[in-house]
């Protein structure tokens, strides 16, 4: 089968598309023919050896997929050969086939394309867990979303609006902000010039945001600490800005605010039933039209380097998807 292979940590150019021997699944695993794989920024970090959990060599990057079951598990009757499914594995999805535990799968809604389904698990799972369990976002509160047109950012804009919050979308260009606006954002902030704090204060009558969703980090995090409301919650989702900031604990004290980590992978592994309830609620939002997933750009498998580079250079709007076959 064809698969994108990482033999050693390094730049995206060090990856190769290879014909590899088929794997052998065990009796409890299912095998899935992958139709589409969705990419996330951690895929870039993993290839570079900078992610918090790293697979053994050789491995294929790509953490999310959608496809068709070609072999059933002998211990789980929920999934049959021919079923259309989607899920997340952490890595291994830039390949024509994958073997995995059926517990990592969900049935794909009949009306949903493989490309859309491939990008649901990580971005929407992360953002809903962040807003619901970690941020305790309440109806009527103000939510500030950084990186609001990227995968997790746009998911947070949509879910925050569906949960009844006033959503301020912040991004680095007018094009990205227009995307966020079309998906429910109430107010827009262009921080391409580095300015964020005063603009947030202006939109909130000087109070600041109640919840801040930050997948960017870097210098913007410091401004988030200075435009959070009393009893506010800052959600640390990632560091696509490159720099991991230091937390000014004096501001945590003065504002009685919380700085809260969001590690969706650990949550979904530790609390699978709660995670499954979350996902049923996400799918309900999608079914009702309150959340409309956006695939920003689709690449063929042969153009995997361009797809990963789009993420690395922070040009992604919505989900970046690789059409495998």
N, C-alpha and C positions, 0 to 999 in steps of 0.2 A: 504494500500500500504506500501511497505518497504521504509524507509527513515533513513538517518543518522541524529541523533538528538543531539543538544546542549542544555542542560537544564540550564547550568551555565558556566561562563567563567572559563577556566582552561586548563590543558594540553590536548594533543590529546587523551590520554588514557581515558579522562573523557567522551568522546563521546560514543554513543551507536547506534546500528542498531536496529530499532524498527518497529513493525507493527503499523501503525497509521491510524486513520480514514481518509477517503477521504475528500478533501476540497470541498467547494462549490464556483464555479466561478460565477461572475456576467455576465450579458447578453453581455457586451462589451468585455469580455475577451475570449481568446482561451484557450483550454486545450491541452497540449502536452504530449505524452508518451515519456519519455526521454530514449534514447538509449545509449548515452555517455555523460559524464560530464567531463569538463577539469578543472584542479586546477591551482591556482596561489598563490604566497606567501601571498597576503592579506587574503586568506582563513585561513591560519595558524594564522595570527594576529587577525582575527575576533574571532576565537575560543578562543583565549587567552585573549580577551577583550582589545586588543592593537591597533585596527584599528580606523581610524578617524570617521567612521560611523558604528554604531552597531545596529543590528536588535533586536527586542523584543524576549524574550524567550517564548516558545521553537522555535528554528529555525534549519534549515538544512544548513550546509555550502555548498560551491561549487557555483561559480558565472557564469559558462558558460555551455552550453549544446547543443546537437543536438538531434532531435527526429521527431516524426510524429504527426501531428495534429489529435486529436480525437473529438474535439468540436469546432465549428466555432463561430466567433463573429457576433453579429447582426448589427454591425456598420462598419465593414471593410470586403470588399468582396475580398481582395487580397489573403486570405488564406482559403483553403478548407480542409475538412476532408480528410486525406490521404496524404496531402502535406508534404514533407520532409523539415524541417526547422532547423535553428540554431540561437542562440542569447545569450544574457547575461542579468542577472537579479540582480547581486550583491550577492545573496545567494539563497538557496533553491533547488539547482540542484543535490545534492546527494540524489535523491529520484526518485521513479518510474514515477511520474507524476508531472506536474506543471501547474498552471494557471497564465496567464500574459496578458498584453496589447499587441495586435498585432503589435504595433509600435516598439516593442523590437525584432521583428523577421525579418529574411531574409530567402529567399528560398535557400535551399542547392543546389549547383551545382550537376547535375545528376551524374557526374563521381566521385564525392568526397565522401569519406567514412564518416560515422557519427563521427568516432574518430578524423579525421582531422578537420572536420567542427566545432566540439565542441570547439576546441582550437583556433579558428581564431579571435573571436571578441575582446577580451581584449588585447592579446599580440600584434597583428598586428594593432589594432585600436590605442593602446597607442603609439606604436613605430612610426607609420606614422604621427600621430598628433604631436608627439615630434619633429620629423625631419622636417616635412613640415611647420606646423604653428608656432611652438615655436622656432625651431632652424634655420629655413630658409636655410636649407642645399642646397648648390648650386653645380652643376656639376663641378668636378675638385677639390673640397675642400677635406680636410682630416678629416675623421670622426674616432674618437676613441670610441670603445664600450667596457665598462666594463661588466663583467658577460656575456661574449659573447656567451656562450653555453646554457644559461638558456632560459626560454620562451621568455621574452621581449628582452633579449640581442641578441639571434639568429635572432629574427624578425628584429631588428635594423640593424644587419649585412646584411641581405638579402635585406631589403628595401633601405639601404644606397647605396649598390652596384647597385641596380636597378635604383637609382636616379642619378648615375654617379659619386659618391664620391670614393675617395681612402679610403679603410676601414682598420683600424688597430684593430684587435680583441685582447682583453686582458682577460685572465681567469686564474684560479688557478691550472691548470694541463695541461699536454701535450695532454691527451685524449680529454679534452674539446676544446683545441685549434685546434686539427685536425678536429673536427666537424665543427668549425667555418670556417676553411680553405675550407672544402668541400662545404660550402654554400656561398663562394664568398669572404672571407676575403683576402686582399692583403698582410698584414703583421701580425705577431703574437707576442704577449708579454705574457710571463708566469710571473705573479706577486705573485706566491706562496711564494716567499721569501720576499715579501713586497716592492720590487723595481718596480717602474713604471715610475717616472719622467724622469730619465736619458735615459731610453730605448725609451720613446716617443720622446725625444729631438733628439736622435741619428737617428731615422727613419724619422725625418722631417727637417733635416739640421739645427737643433737648434731652429726652429721656434715654434714648438708645434703644437697641433691639432687645426683645425678651429672650430670643434664642438666636444664636449665630451658628450657621453650618459652614465649617471651614475645611475644604479639601485642598487648600492652596498652601497655607503656612507662610513661611518667609516673613518679610517685613509687614505684610498685611495682618498677620496675627497680632502684632503689637497694637495696630490700630483697632482691631476687634476688641482687645482688652480695654480700650479707651472709649468704646461706643457701645458697651453692653449696659443694659438697664440694671437697676437694683434687683437682686435675686435672679439675675439673668443666667443663662446656661450657654457656654461656648462649647460646641461640639468639634472635637479634633478628629477629622476624618482622614486626612492625608497631607502630603507635602509635595504636591506637583510643582510648587514654586522653587523646589530644590533645597532650600535651607530649612533645617529644623530649628524653630525658634526657642528661645528660653522664656519661661513663664515668669512675669513680674508678680511675685506673690503679694507684694504690697497692694496691688490693685484688686486682687482677689479679696483681700481683707476689707479694703475701703468700700467695695461695692457689694460685699456679701454675695459674690457671684460664684459660679461653679465652672471649672474647666474639666470637661468630661471626655474621656477616650471612647472611640467607637471602633471596635474590632469585630466586624460582622462574622468573619470566619470562625472565630472562637465562640461567639454567641450561638451560631447555627449548629456547631458541633456539640456544645454543652446543653443546649435547650432545644432539641429538634421539634418537640411538640409545640412550643411557643412560637418557634420560627415558622412552623407550618400554618399556625393560626394567622400569623402576620401575612403569609403569602396568600392565603385565601381572601383576606381583606384587600390585598393589593389587586388580585384578580377581579374582585368585585368592583373596585374602582375602575379598572380597565373595562369591564363589561358594561358599566353604566356610562362610560365615556368621560368620567371625571379625570381620568389619567389616560393620555394618548402617547404611548412610547414613540420616540423619534429615532429612526436610523439615519444618521447624518450622511454616511457614505459607505458604499459596499465595494469591496475589492475582490477579484478572483484570487484563488490560492497562490497563483504564481506571483502576485504582487504583494505578498505578505510583508516585504520590507517597507514598501510605501505605506502600508496600513499602520505598522508599528511606528514608523517615523512621524506620521501624522499625529499620533498620540504623544510621542516624545517631544515634539515641537509645540505642543499645546494648541494645535489647529483644529482639534476635533470639536464638532458641534453635534450633540446627540451621541449616539452609539456608533462606533466603528465596527463594521461587520465584514468578515471574510467568507465569501461563498465558496465552500469547499468542493461541492459537486452537485 
